[in-house]
Amino acid sequence: MLASRILFVILTGIFSTAQCGLVPSPSRIPSKGVQSTHLPDQYSSPKSRPPLLYDVSRIRHQRFAHGINLYSYQDEQLLGNRLATVIEQHSQIISDPLIVKYLRRLEETISRNSDAQSPIKIKVVRDVEVNAYSLPGGFIYVQSGLVLATENEAQLVAALSHEAAHIAGRHFTRLVTQQRVWKWSLLVATGPLGYLLNRKAVPIFLARSLRSAELEADLLGLQNQYASGYDPTEFVNLINNISSEQQKPTFADRVRDSHPPLEVRIRRAQGCIRNYLPPRPEAIVDTSQFQEFKARVTELMGWSR
């Protein structure tokens, strides 16, 4: 019950369930895929480097995912394998050769530029919801609705990098650990009253931790996207497109919500980009392979573009 409750919350992914209309924008479409990434000049001198959590050159150096965790990396991989099996038994995975080949390239790029300890494995789920979610052990599932909502490859990589950051931060198992600690601490400290507090207070604390995990995934996902050679401003564009379809939440909604307000996420992302991810003229926005991939998903779903 404990793990399934957190799984339900985490599977809400990066985005809301609101559908997103596409807003076409001009894109640069090189004929080939991602090239090697070069960091900006500010990373060449130790004195000019940004703080550790904002330092793109320190990716893959265990910058975070610290704190209490009842799961070892091996336990986490086994848990992810079990959950992935369940999800794939109850979902329609698109296994078209063109789609699989395209995703293999993105898997390699994101794995190489992420703090995740497990290789990234990406699959497309046949589902109209605009969403993506991740599991321990490197599993990322992109729903076909999100593919349609993305305007270019940089936006798709932004969503995937966000999910890879959840994996790298070990957010799933850290949240399970936190809930167990809170539950038993309340029971030991307050006795029978702890049962009531556990039912009422722990979900609020958990929602707060989930919001913190989302903000951390935003921050580190932006860096992974940037290190992979993509334009990080496309993350903000994607969030803006999706937020335009959402109704403003009430205060009670915000207390219970597992995701921070979109305006907060946008403001923090813009600050990170402005202060630590200087623009590069060679940053990738789109590729011809992405447009072929998106056209194929659209065709398989029976949609018109």
C-alpha positions in Angstrom: 0.0 0.0 0.0 2.8 2.4 0.9 4.8 1.9 -2.3 1.7 1.8 -4.4 0.5 5.2 -3.0 3.9 6.8 -3.8 4.0 5.1 -7.2 0.6 6.6 -8.0 1.8 10.1 -7.1 5.1 9.8 -9.0 3.4 8.4 -12.0 1.6 11.7 -12.4 4.9 12.7 -14.0 6.2 16.1 -15.0 3.0 17.4 -16.5 -0.7 17.7 -15.7 -3.5 15.7 -17.4 -4.6 18.8 -19.3 -4.2 18.4 -23.0 -2.0 20.9 -24.7 -2.5 22.5 -28.1 0.5 23.0 -30.2 1.9 26.4 -30.9 4.1 26.1 -34.0 7.4 28.0 -33.8 10.3 28.3 -36.2 13.0 25.7 -35.6 16.5 25.0 -36.7 16.6 21.4 -38.1 20.0 20.0 -38.7 20.2 16.9 -40.8 22.1 14.9 -38.2 21.7 14.1 -34.6 23.5 15.4 -31.4 27.1 16.2 -31.7 29.7 16.4 -28.9 29.0 19.0 -26.3 31.4 21.8 -25.3 30.9 23.7 -22.0 31.1 27.5 -22.0 34.2 29.4 -21.1 33.0 30.1 -17.5 33.7 26.4 -16.7 37.4 26.6 -17.7 38.5 28.2 -14.4 37.8 26.7 -11.0 37.3 30.2 -9.6 34.6 31.1 -12.0 32.6 27.9 -11.7 29.1 28.1 -10.3 28.0 26.3 -7.0 28.2 22.6 -7.1 24.5 21.9 -7.7 24.6 24.3 -10.7 27.9 23.1 -12.1 27.3 21.3 -15.4 30.9 20.2 -15.4 30.3 18.1 -12.3 27.6 15.9 -13.7 28.2 12.2 -12.8 30.1 13.2 -9.7 27.4 12.2 -7.1 26.3 15.8 -6.5 23.0 14.9 -4.8 20.8 11.9 -3.8 22.2 12.0 -0.3 20.2 11.4 2.9 18.5 8.4 4.4 17.5 5.7 2.0 16.4 2.2 3.0 17.1 0.9 -0.5 20.5 0.1 -1.9 21.2 0.7 -5.5 20.7 -3.0 -6.1 17.4 -3.0 -4.3 16.3 0.0 -6.3 17.1 -1.8 -9.6 15.1 -4.8 -8.5 12.2 -2.7 -7.5 12.3 -0.8 -10.8 12.4 -4.1 -12.8 9.3 -5.3 -10.9 7.4 -2.1 -11.3 8.3 -1.9 -15.0 7.0 -5.4 -15.6 3.7 -4.5 -14.0 3.3 -1.3 -16.0 4.2 -2.9 -19.3 1.7 -5.7 -18.7 -1.0 -3.1 -18.3 0.1 -0.6 -21.0 0.4 -0.6 -24.7 4.1 0.0 -25.5 4.8 1.2 -29.0 7.5 -1.0 -30.4 7.8 0.3 -34.0 11.4 -0.1 -35.3 11.7 3.6 -36.3 10.6 4.7 -32.9 12.8 2.3 -31.0 15.9 3.3 -33.1 15.3 7.0 -32.4 14.8 6.4 -28.7 18.1 4.4 -28.5 20.0 7.5 -29.6 18.3 9.7 -27.0 19.0 7.0 -24.3 22.7 7.2 -25.1 22.8 11.0 -25.0 20.8 11.4 -21.8 22.6 8.6 -20.0 26.0 10.1 -20.9 24.9 13.6 -19.6 23.0 12.6 -16.5 23.8 11.8 -12.9 21.8 8.6 -13.1 23.7 5.5 -12.0 21.5 3.2 -14.2 21.4 3.3 -18.0 18.3 5.1 -19.2 15.7 3.1 -21.0 12.9 5.0 -22.8 9.6 3.6 -24.1 6.6 5.3 -25.7 3.2 4.3 -24.2 0.1 4.6 -26.3 -1.9 7.1 -24.3 -3.4 10.4 -25.2 -2.5 12.0 -21.9 0.3 14.6 -22.0 2.7 13.0 -19.5 6.0 11.3 -18.9 7.1 9.3 -15.8 10.0 7.4 -14.5 10.8 4.4 -12.3 13.9 3.4 -10.2 16.5 1.6 -12.3 16.5 3.9 -15.3 13.0 3.3 -16.8 11.3 6.3 -18.5 7.8 6.1 -20.1 6.7 8.8 -22.5 3.0 8.9 -23.3 2.1 9.5 -26.9 0.1 12.6 -25.9 3.3 14.2 -24.8 5.0 13.4 -28.1 2.2 15.3 -29.9 2.5 18.2 -27.5 6.3 18.7 -28.0 7.2 21.0 -30.8 10.8 20.0 -31.3 13.5 17.6 -30.0 14.8 20.0 -27.4 11.3 19.9 -25.7 11.2 16.1 -25.7 14.7 15.9 -24.3 13.7 18.5 -21.6 10.9 16.1 -20.4 13.2 13.1 -20.6 16.0 14.9 -18.8 13.6 15.9 -16.0 12.6 12.2 -15.6 16.3 11.1 -15.7 16.9 13.6 -12.8 14.2 11.9 -10.8 16.0 8.6 -11.3 19.4 10.2 -10.5 18.0 11.8 -7.3 16.5 8.4 -6.3 13.3 10.3 -5.5 11.1 7.2 -5.5 12.9 5.3 -2.8 13.8 8.4 -0.8 10.1 9.3 -0.6 9.2 5.7 0.5 11.9 5.9 3.1 10.7 9.3 4.4 7.1 8.1 4.7 8.2 5.1 6.7 10.3 7.2 9.0 7.5 9.7 9.6 5.0 6.9 10.2 7.0 5.1 12.9 8.3 8.3 14.5 4.7 9.6 15.0 3.6 6.2 16.4 6.5 6.0 18.8 6.3 9.7 19.9 2.5 10.0 20.3 1.2 6.5 20.7 -2.5 6.1 19.6 -2.6 9.7 18.6 0.1 8.9 16.1 -2.3 6.8 14.1 -4.6 9.8 13.4 -1.7 12.1 12.7 -0.2 9.6 10.3 -3.4 9.6 8.3 -3.8 13.4 8.3 -0.4 15.0 8.5 1.9 12.6 6.7 0.2 13.1 3.3 0.7 16.8 3.6 4.4 16.3 4.5 4.7 13.8 1.6 3.2 16.3 -0.8 5.8 18.9 0.3 8.6 16.4 -0.3 7.2 15.6 -3.7 7.2 19.3 -4.6 10.8 19.6 -3.5 11.7 16.6 -5.7 10.0 18.2 -8.7 12.0 21.4 -8.2 15.2 19.4 -7.9 14.4 17.4 -11.0 13.7 20.7 -12.9 17.0 22.1 -11.9 19.1 19.1 -12.7 17.1 18.2 -15.8 17.9 21.6 -17.2 21.6 21.0 -16.7 21.4 17.5 -18.3 19.6 19.0 -21.2 22.2 21.8 -21.6 25.1 19.3 -21.2 23.5 17.2 -24.0 23.8 20.2 -26.3 20.2 21.3 -26.4 18.6 24.7 -25.8 17.3 24.7 -22.2 14.8 27.5 -22.8 12.7 24.9 -24.6 11.9 23.4 -21.2 10.3 26.7 -20.3 8.5 26.9 -23.6 7.0 23.4 -23.1 5.9 24.2 -19.5 4.3 27.5 -20.8 2.4 25.7 -23.5 1.0 23.2 -21.0 0.3 25.7 -18.3 -1.9 27.8 -20.7 -4.5 25.0 -20.6 -4.6 24.7 -16.8 -7.1 26.3 -14.4 -5.7 28.2 -11.5 -5.6 25.9 -8.4 -7.2 26.9 -5.1 -5.2 27.1 -1.9 -6.4 23.6 -0.8 -5.3 22.2 -4.2 -1.8 23.7 -3.7 -1.5 22.1 -0.2 -2.4 18.7 -1.5 -0.7 19.0 -4.9 2.4 16.9 -5.5 3.8 19.5 -8.0 4.8 23.1 -7.4 2.8 25.8 -9.0 3.8 26.1 -12.7 4.6 29.8 -12.3 7.1 28.9 -9.6 8.8 26.2 -11.8 9.0 28.6 -14.7 10.5 31.4 -12.6 13.1 29.1 -11.1 14.0 27.6 -14.4 14.4 31.0 -16.0 16.7 32.0 -13.1 18.8 28.9 -13.5 19.2 29.4 -17.3 20.0 33.1 -16.9 22.6 32.7 -14.2 24.3 29.4 -14.9 23.5 28.2 -18.5 24.7 30.9 -20.9 23.3 30.8 -24.4 25.2 29.0 -27.1 24.7 29.6 -30.9 25.2 25.9 -31.6 22.5 24.7 -29.1 20.2 22.2 -30.7 16.5 23.0 -31.0 15.3 20.3 -33.4 16.4 17.5 -35.7 14.9 15.9 -38.8 14.9 12.6 -36.9 12.6 14.0 -34.3 10.1 15.1 -36.9 10.2 11.6 -38.5 9.7 10.1 -35.0 6.8 12.4 -34.2 5.2 11.8 -37.6 5.4 8.0 -37.0 3.8 8.2 -33.5 1.1 10.4 -35.0 0.4 7.9 -37.7 0.3 5.0 -35.4 -2.1 6.8 -33.1 -4.4 7.6 -36.0 -4.0 11.4 -35.5 -3.6 14.1 -38.0 -0.9 16.7 -37.6 
